């Protein structure tokens, strides 16, 4: 892969990309955390009140703290924000302390609260952090179980806790992978493997906002295959599909992972180049054009592409930005095709 000039730098900033690895999974955890909070208030709050009435102030205070943290999480979610860190740093230690106190005060009754705690971690935390939270919980609760409960019962508690943790981990892994796969199917063009238009507007809006905040340049490259209708008419739609698949694969290997490629129409592709200014954006587009022209997609039938390049201007909105790239694309077509206009 050709690496353009230094202005097309390897950016390391955090971008709100609608990636399949995060968008739906994050939404799942957000909704799960809200659901856990609701369930806790319905089922845990009465026991918290009862602990105070019965004079068990230790379990009562710690279970009340758990409810307070869940309430804060629920409040932030309802206001459109979500902080998984609050769960990891605040809720997990509070739950573990509550379980330890409950075991000391109530024995087997306290151990029963470990089961919903284990499951809730997998629903509220990223998978690896849920593993860590479960490992810490088990490392603290299991020795206390052996100390506080007779061995025969303790062995059963330990075994069932391990089984519940393993089943929960397996279940969440299946859900996460299925969500990721479904998300990919929704946002990906099945023929080319590029993104479809589903996330186009949000992705460009995010790029504009990031450029406005940080000053990082952003460039669009609008590509259109030359005489593509002729390929379909003379060689058939199977040949046209083969060209589109080949172009999609070639382009995916010529941009960085942070860049985005969208199939916006039949033979039209839009490339979003992060960190590319006008000069480097044109160079990347020229590399794409030359690579496509040099590749033998069809026997004895050259395939070329025209490209219009537009670097984001200060204060520019998404529609105007796209329009400028399209206008440059039309100029490339009018000038004889198989060329780049910026």
RAMO-V553279 format. One record per residue. N is the residue number from 1. RES is the residue in one letter. SS is DSSP state (2 for helix, 1 for strand, 0 for the rest). Layout:
N;RES;SS + N;RES;SS
This chain:
1;X;0 + 2;X;0 + 3;X;0 + 4;X;0 + 5;X;0 + 6;X;0 + 7;X;0 + 8;X;0 + 9;X;0 + 10;X;0 + 11;X;0 + 12;X;0 + 13;X;0 + 14;X;0 + 15;X;0 + 16;X;0 + 17;X;0 + 18;X;0 + 19;X;0 + 20;X;0 + 21;X;0 + 22;X;0 + 23;X;2 + 24;X;2 + 25;X;2 + 26;X;2 + 27;X;2 + 28;X;2 + 29;X;2 + 30;X;2 + 31;X;2 + 32;X;2 + 33;X;2 + 34;X;2 + 35;X;2 + 36;X;2 + 37;X;2 + 38;X;2 + 39;X;2 + 40;X;2 + 41;X;2 + 42;X;2 + 43;X;2 + 44;X;0 + 45;X;2 + 46;X;2 + 47;X;2 + 48;X;2 + 49;X;2 + 50;X;2 + 51;X;2 + 52;X;2 + 53;X;2 + 54;X;0 + 55;X;0 + 56;X;0 + 57;X;2 + 58;X;2 + 59;X;2 + 60;X;2 + 61;X;2 + 62;X;2 + 63;X;2 + 64;X;2 + 65;X;2 + 66;X;2 + 67;X;2 + 68;X;2 + 69;X;2 + 70;X;2 + 71;X;2 + 72;X;2 + 73;X;2 + 74;X;2 + 75;X;2 + 76;X;2 + 77;X;2 + 78;X;2 + 79;X;0 + 80;X;0 + 81;X;0 + 82;X;0 + 83;X;0 + 84;X;2 + 85;X;2 + 86;X;2 + 87;X;2 + 88;X;2 + 89;X;2 + 90;X;2 + 91;X;2 + 92;X;2 + 93;X;2 + 94;X;2 + 95;X;2 + 96;X;2 + 97;X;2 + 98;X;2 + 99;X;2 + 100;X;2 + 101;X;2 + 102;X;2 + 103;X;2 + 104;X;2 + 105;X;2 + 106;X;2 + 107;X;0 + 108;X;2 + 109;X;2 + 110;X;2 + 111;X;2 + 112;X;0 + 113;X;2 + 114;X;2 + 115;X;2 + 116;X;2 + 117;X;2 + 118;X;2 + 119;X;2 + 120;X;2 + 121;X;2 + 122;X;2 + 123;X;2 + 124;X;2 + 125;X;0 + 126;X;0 + 127;X;2 + 128;X;2 + 129;X;2 + 130;X;2 + 131;X;2 + 132;X;2 + 133;X;2 + 134;X;2 + 135;X;2 + 136;X;2 + 137;X;2 + 138;X;2 + 139;X;2 + 140;X;2 + 141;X;2 + 142;X;2 + 143;X;2 + 144;X;2 + 145;X;2 + 146;X;2 + 147;X;2 + 148;X;2 + 149;X;0 + 150;X;0 + 151;X;2 + 152;X;2 + 153;X;2 + 154;X;2 + 155;X;2 + 156;X;2 + 157;X;2 + 158;X;2 + 159;X;2 + 160;X;2 + 161;X;2 + 162;X;2 + 163;X;2 + 164;X;2 + 165;X;2 + 166;X;2 + 167;X;2 + 168;X;2 + 169;X;2 + 170;X;2 + 171;X;2 + 172;X;2 + 173;X;2 + 174;X;2 + 175;X;2 + 176;X;2 + 177;X;2 + 178;X;2 + 179;X;2 + 180;X;2 + 181;X;2 + 182;X;2 + 183;X;2 + 184;X;2 + 185;X;2 + 186;X;2 + 187;X;2 + 188;X;1 + 189;X;0 + 190;X;0 + 191;X;0 + 192;X;0 + 193;X;0 + 194;X;0 + 195;X;1 + 196;X;0 + 197;X;2 + 198;X;2 + 199;X;2 + 200;X;2 + 201;X;2 + 202;X;2 + 203;X;2 + 204;X;2 + 205;X;2 + 206;X;2 + 207;X;2 + 208;X;2 + 209;X;2 + 210;X;2 + 211;X;2 + 212;X;2 + 213;X;2 + 214;X;2 + 215;X;0 + 216;X;0 + 217;X;0 + 218;X;1 + 219;X;1 + 220;X;1 + 221;X;1 + 222;X;1 + 223;X;1 + 224;X;1 + 225;X;1 + 226;X;0 + 227;X;0 + 228;X;2 + 229;X;2 + 230;X;2 + 231;X;2 + 232;X;2 + 233;X;2 + 234;X;2 + 235;X;2 + 236;X;0 + 237;X;2 + 238;X;2 + 239;X;2 + 240;X;2 + 241;X;2 + 242;X;2 + 243;X;2 + 244;X;2 + 245;X;2 + 246;X;2 + 247;X;2 + 248;X;2 + 249;X;2 + 250;X;2 + 251;X;2 + 252;X;2 + 253;X;0 + 254;X;0 + 255;X;0 + 256;X;0 + 257;X;0 + 258;X;0 + 259;X;0 + 260;X;1 + 261;X;1 + 262;X;1 + 263;X;1 + 264;X;0 + 265;X;0 + 266;X;0 + 267;X;0 + 268;X;1 + 269;X;1 + 270;X;1 + 271;X;1 + 272;X;1 + 273;X;1 + 274;X;1 + 275;X;0 + 276;X;0 + 277;X;0 + 278;X;2 + 279;X;2 + 280;X;2 + 281;X;2 + 282;X;2 + 283;X;2 + 284;X;2 + 285;X;2 + 286;X;2 + 287;X;2 + 288;X;2 + 289;X;2 + 290;X;2 + 291;X;2 + 292;X;2 + 293;X;2 + 294;X;2 + 295;X;0 + 296;X;0 + 297;X;0 + 298;X;1 + 299;X;0 + 300;X;0 + 301;X;1 + 302;X;0 + 303;X;0 + 304;X;0 + 305;X;1 + 306;X;1 + 307;X;1 + 308;X;1 + 309;X;1 + 310;X;1 + 311;X;1 + 312;X;0 + 313;X;0 + 314;X;0 + 315;X;0 + 316;X;0 + 317;X;0 + 318;X;2 + 319;X;2 + 320;X;2 + 321;X;2 + 322;X;2 + 323;X;2 + 324;X;2 + 325;X;2 + 326;X;2 + 327;X;2 + 328;X;2 + 329;X;2 + 330;X;2 + 331;X;2 + 332;X;2 + 333;X;2 + 334;X;2 + 335;X;0 + 336;X;0 + 337;X;0 + 338;X;0 + 339;X;0 + 340;X;1 + 341;X;1 + 342;X;0
